[in-house]
Each structure stands twice: as structure tokens, then as C-alpha cells.
Amino acid sequence: MFFEGFKRERIRTSGAEIVTVHGGKGPPLLLMHGNPFTHLSWHKVAPRLAQEFTVVCTDLRGYGDSSKPPDGENHANYSFRAMALDQVEVMAKLGFKEFFAAGHDRGARVLHRMCLDHPETVKRAALLDILPQHYLLNNITRQWGAFSWHWFFMIQPAPTPETLMSAEPEFFIRRKLSKTDQGVSFFDPAALAEYIRCFKNPETVHAMCEDYRATFGIDLDMDTADFDAGRKITCPALILWGAKGGVGRNHKTAEIWPRYGTNIVRMATVPSGHYLQDECPDETYAELRAFFKNQPRS
């Protein structure tokens, strides 16, 4: 029922097998999801974008039905560098050496790293509802720690978080997404059921934890080295966030991002919480379309 007319395939990269759906016509546009989702998180906007772009949506390594490689030393196989390389290789195998890209949540962090490691490939980048983890982890507050509790829970040594998360997987997913046990109405029930299906795989839960463990170690080391060396995102960038979410409540958001990008052409909000493309798909689509078409917005 989702992505009608798109082709689905598994594409082997140098480190994983990545579930990929692609379709449409026009310039290539890669869309990357966040935690705890799959490529389905783009189902409300990708078909519309495919009217003017060749849209590629993937399951990040470890997520959805993509493969779950071994952890690697210092969780390196779940670093944003490894995830970004997967995506660059997927696009290359589809025939795209240069492309537009958008990422939400963890996908935006993958995109941030991609822009630093592969600046020649990303023509324009849209980063949805994040602050750079280099900033966050060097400016931890009680408020952010309480709101983003899962960051600190999921980095605990295996198998403690994995065991607790897998004990009641559906409860954990709903609690994480809604902060209550009632669920969230704006998620399509079929998409939510698919996220829960994937999350019931213990290997997926472990991979998600490895993603967060890498963030506090090897990813932060890379980010610190780049920041200290003055390396920033250089391609045209859109910074988009939900006005009602955690990023939206940080009054310094517009001040922070220029420290990490030299060519931020637009910073804007949509009237949502964290899940922009589910809560406000029309507004999110309009922002992405205008940015990738290089059309000014008021």
C-alpha cells in the first residue's frame, strides 16, 4: 500500500545489505529515516516528491530489514561514517555519483557525516529536527537529559538495554514515540505496525543500541576532530525543525547551526513536534520541494 510504483531491492554495499525503494523521475533525491523507523517514515511525502525527483528511500544498516553487521571495534560498524558510506554506495550502484539528500533524526546525523566525508556527492542537504550531536554532548542540560532519556539508556553495555527493550517491544515503541502508552494518532496504523514488527527482531534492537553507543564514542571523536579543524558542511543546506518539538524549544537552534555549516540557505519550522513528515506532511513536502528545486520561500 506504500510507495506504489517504486522498485524495492536489496543493494549490497561494502559493509551491509541495504533495503532500498526507488521511483519517480528527475534529479536523484535520497531520503533517510530516523529511530526507530524504516524507509516507511517517508511514505507521506516521498510519492509526491517522486513527481519531480528520482526518490530513493532506504533502511539504514541495522534498521528495518537491512542487514545487521557485527558491532566492530568501538562500535565502528554502527558509526555515522559507516552508515553514510552505505548510502553513498547505494546511490552509486543506482547510477548517481551526485545527489540531493534529506535526513530526519538519525538519518539527519548520517547526512551530516556524509556532507563532511563525501562533500563531492551531496549537492544540497536538508537536515530535519536535529542539533549536531557534537553540540548536544558538550552542552548537556538536565532538561535535555530528561527529554532524551533513551540516548543514555540505550548506550548502556549490552545486554541490559536490549533485554529490557525486547521484553515489551510494542510498549517501548509506543512509549518512546508518544511519551505515553496511548500511541500517537498521526502515525499510519499500518506503518506503525511495520515499525513494531521490525523492532521485535532482537538483532534490530541490538543494532539500534549500537547506533547510540557509537554516537557517544567514535562518532563524537570524529565530530570533535572535524570541529576543531574547522571542517563544516559546505553544500547548500536547509535546517528544518518542528516548532513544538525538543529542537523547537531550544531558543538557540538558529545560533547553533551556523557553527557547523558555511552555506545554510534556510532555517525554518513547521508546526509539528519531532515527527515532521508524519505530523505535517504538507508543510514538510513544500519545504523540501522548494529547497531542492532551489525556489525561494518567504
Buried (B, 14 or more C-beta within 10 A) or exposed (E): EBBEEBEEEEBEBEBBBBBBBBBBEBBBBBBBBBBBBBBBBBBBBBBBBBEBBBBBBBBBBBBBBBBBBEBBEEBBBBBBBBBBBBBBBBBBBBEBEEBBBBBBBBBBBBBBBBBBBBBEBBBBBBBBBBBBBBBBBEEEEEEBEEBEEBBBBBBBEEBEBBEEBBEEBBEBBBBBBBEEEEBBEBBBEEBBEBBBBBBEBBEBBBBBBBBBBBBBBBBBEBBEEBBEEEBBBBBBBBBBBBBBBBBBBBEEBBEBBEEBBEEBBBBBBBEBBBBBBBBBBEBBBBBBBBBBEEEEEE
